[in-house]
């Protein structure tokens, strides 16, 4: 039975790199893969960009109104068998699109492997990730470390080099003055306390 997989991790845990490695492994064996990337993730345009410098074009830029089951079904009708669907930055998808990906795995019998964040910089869940945590057949954590050496669990947002703890959920990494850093829980709360104290003193 084909399954829906969710591989999550903090920033810098190698999600896009892992996705491209999986795509390469399939294609090396003569199998066909297709890659979805949410349009809201404007970093790299329609390309997946790994911090290791590896780049790859996505096959479909997903808008919020797109039905991913219909897109996949048309691919199969026009191009034949697809051996795997890969999804980058899956946290940005809508809940109903996760349902569509589950249907792809079950009805069309195409494995779907999704990569993304579990929580945002305020420790809140993303819609796509929350739905995946409920529906995925398999959930796997891709691990990375904080700058202090402990296991990173959370994501800190920096603007102009300083951690902030307010703002919109979506702000794309390396656009403008925004950047992210993977943090252990200890460091996250330490930086959060500093930011709150600084705000009080303004």
C-alpha positions as CSV (number, residue, x, y, z in Angstrom):
1,X,0.0,0.0,0.0
2,X,1.3,3.5,-0.9
3,X,1.6,5.8,2.1
4,X,1.6,9.5,3.1
5,X,4.8,10.4,4.8
6,X,5.7,13.5,6.9
7,X,9.3,14.3,7.5
8,X,9.6,17.4,9.7
9,X,12.5,19.2,11.3
10,X,13.6,22.6,12.6
11,X,15.4,25.0,10.2
12,X,18.7,23.7,8.9
13,X,17.8,20.0,9.4
14,X,18.4,19.1,5.8
15,X,14.7,18.8,4.6
16,X,15.2,20.1,1.1
17,X,18.5,18.2,0.7
18,X,16.8,15.0,1.8
19,X,14.0,15.6,-0.6
20,X,16.4,16.1,-3.5
21,X,18.4,13.0,-2.5
22,X,15.2,10.9,-2.5
23,X,14.3,12.3,-6.0
24,X,17.8,11.4,-7.3
25,X,17.5,7.9,-5.8
26,X,14.2,7.2,-7.7
27,X,15.5,8.7,-10.9
28,X,18.7,6.8,-10.8
29,X,16.6,3.6,-10.9
30,X,14.6,4.9,-13.9
31,X,11.6,5.9,-11.9
32,X,9.5,9.1,-12.3
33,X,9.0,11.6,-9.5
34,X,7.1,14.9,-9.3
35,X,7.8,17.7,-6.9
36,X,5.2,20.2,-5.4
37,X,6.3,23.5,-3.9
38,X,3.9,26.0,-2.4
39,X,3.8,29.3,-4.3
40,X,3.9,31.3,-1.1
41,X,7.5,30.1,-0.6
42,X,9.1,32.6,-2.9
43,X,12.7,31.8,-1.9
44,X,14.4,30.5,-5.1
45,X,11.3,31.1,-7.2
46,X,10.1,27.8,-8.6
47,X,13.4,26.1,-7.5
48,X,14.1,24.1,-4.4
49,X,17.3,25.5,-2.8
50,X,19.3,23.6,-0.3
51,X,21.7,25.3,2.1
52,X,24.4,22.9,0.7
53,X,24.0,24.7,-2.6
54,X,22.0,22.0,-4.4
55,X,19.2,23.4,-6.6
56,X,16.3,21.7,-8.4
57,X,13.2,22.9,-10.3
58,X,9.8,22.0,-8.8
59,X,7.3,20.5,-11.2
60,X,4.3,22.4,-9.9
61,X,4.0,25.7,-7.9
62,X,1.0,25.2,-5.6
63,X,-1.6,27.9,-5.1
64,X,-4.1,27.7,-2.3
65,X,-7.0,26.9,-4.7
66,X,-5.1,24.0,-6.4
67,X,-6.5,20.4,-6.1
68,X,-3.3,18.3,-5.8
69,X,-5.3,15.1,-6.5
70,X,-6.5,16.4,-9.8
71,X,-3.1,17.7,-10.7
72,X,-1.5,14.3,-10.0
73,X,-4.3,12.4,-11.8
74,X,-3.7,14.5,-15.0
75,X,0.0,13.9,-14.8
76,X,-0.7,10.1,-14.8
77,X,-3.2,10.4,-17.6
78,X,-0.8,12.4,-19.8
79,X,2.6,10.9,-18.8
80,X,2.0,7.5,-17.4
81,X,3.0,6.0,-14.0
82,X,4.5,8.2,-11.3
83,X,6.5,6.4,-8.7
84,X,6.6,9.1,-6.0
85,X,5.3,12.6,-5.2
86,X,7.6,14.9,-3.1
87,X,6.4,18.0,-1.4
88,X,8.7,20.8,-0.2
89,X,7.7,23.3,2.5
90,X,4.5,21.4,3.1
91,X,3.6,23.5,6.1
92,X,2.3,26.2,3.8
93,X,-0.4,23.9,2.2
94,X,-4.0,24.1,3.2
95,X,-5.6,21.3,5.3
96,X,-7.8,20.2,2.3
97,X,-4.6,19.9,0.2
98,X,-3.2,17.4,2.7
99,X,-6.4,15.4,2.4
100,X,-5.9,15.4,-1.4
101,X,-2.3,14.1,-0.9
102,X,-3.7,11.3,1.2
103,X,-6.1,10.5,-1.5
104,X,-3.2,10.4,-4.0
105,X,-1.5,7.8,-1.9
106,X,-4.6,5.7,-1.3
107,X,-6.6,6.0,-4.5
108,X,-3.8,6.6,-7.1
109,X,-1.4,4.4,-5.2
110,X,1.5,6.9,-5.4
111,X,3.7,7.3,-2.3
112,X,3.7,11.0,-1.1
113,X,6.6,12.2,1.0
114,X,6.2,15.6,2.5
115,X,8.9,17.8,4.1
116,X,8.4,20.8,6.3
117,X,8.3,22.6,9.6
118,X,6.1,21.4,12.4
119,X,5.8,24.8,14.2
120,X,6.5,28.5,13.5
121,X,8.7,31.0,15.3
122,X,6.0,31.4,18.0
123,X,5.6,27.7,18.6
124,X,2.3,27.6,16.8
125,X,1.4,24.9,14.4
126,X,1.1,25.4,10.6
127,X,-2.2,24.4,9.0
128,X,-0.6,21.9,6.6
129,X,1.7,20.3,9.3
130,X,-1.1,20.0,11.8
131,X,-3.2,18.1,9.3
132,X,-0.3,15.9,8.4
133,X,0.3,15.0,12.0
134,X,-3.3,13.7,12.1
135,X,-3.3,11.8,8.7
136,X,0.2,10.7,7.8
137,X,1.0,7.0,7.9
138,X,4.5,7.7,8.9
139,X,6.0,10.6,10.8
140,X,9.8,11.1,11.0
141,X,11.9,13.8,12.6
142,X,14.9,15.1,10.8
143,X,17.3,16.2,13.5
144,X,19.7,19.2,13.8
145,X,21.4,21.0,16.6
146,X,21.2,24.4,18.2
147,X,24.3,26.7,18.3
148,X,24.8,25.6,21.9
149,X,25.1,21.9,20.8
150,X,21.8,20.6,22.1
151,X,19.1,19.1,19.9
152,X,17.2,21.9,18.1
153,X,13.4,21.7,18.6
154,X,12.2,25.2,17.7
155,X,12.7,28.0,15.1
156,X,13.8,31.5,16.0
157,X,13.1,34.4,13.7
158,X,15.7,37.2,13.4
159,X,15.3,40.6,11.8
160,X,18.5,42.6,11.4
161,X,20.3,40.0,13.4
162,X,18.0,40.2,16.5
163,X,15.5,37.6,17.6
164,X,11.9,38.7,17.5
165,X,8.8,37.1,18.9
166,X,5.9,38.9,17.2
167,X,4.7,39.3,13.7
168,X,3.0,37.4,10.9
169,X,3.3,33.6,10.7
170,X,4.8,33.6,7.2
171,X,8.0,35.6,6.5
172,X,10.3,33.8,4.0
173,X,13.9,33.1,5.1
174,X,16.6,35.3,3.6
175,X,14.1,37.7,2.1
176,X,14.7,41.3,3.2
177,X,16.2,41.3,6.7
178,X,14.5,38.0,7.8
179,X,16.5,34.9,8.8
180,X,15.8,31.9,10.9
181,X,17.9,29.9,13.4
182,X,17.2,26.5,14.8
183,X,17.1,26.6,18.6
184,X,16.9,24.2,21.5
185,X,14.1,24.9,24.0
186,X,16.5,26.5,26.5
187,X,18.0,28.9,24.1
188,X,14.5,29.8,22.6
189,X,13.2,30.8,26.0
190,X,16.4,32.6,26.9
191,X,16.2,34.8,23.7
192,X,12.5,35.3,24.2
193,X,13.0,36.6,27.7
194,X,15.7,39.0,26.4
195,X,13.4,40.3,23.7
196,X,10.5,40.8,26.2
197,X,12.8,42.7,28.6
198,X,14.2,44.9,25.8
199,X,10.6,45.7,24.7
200,X,9.7,46.8,28.3
201,X,12.7,49.1,28.5
202,X,11.9,50.9,25.2
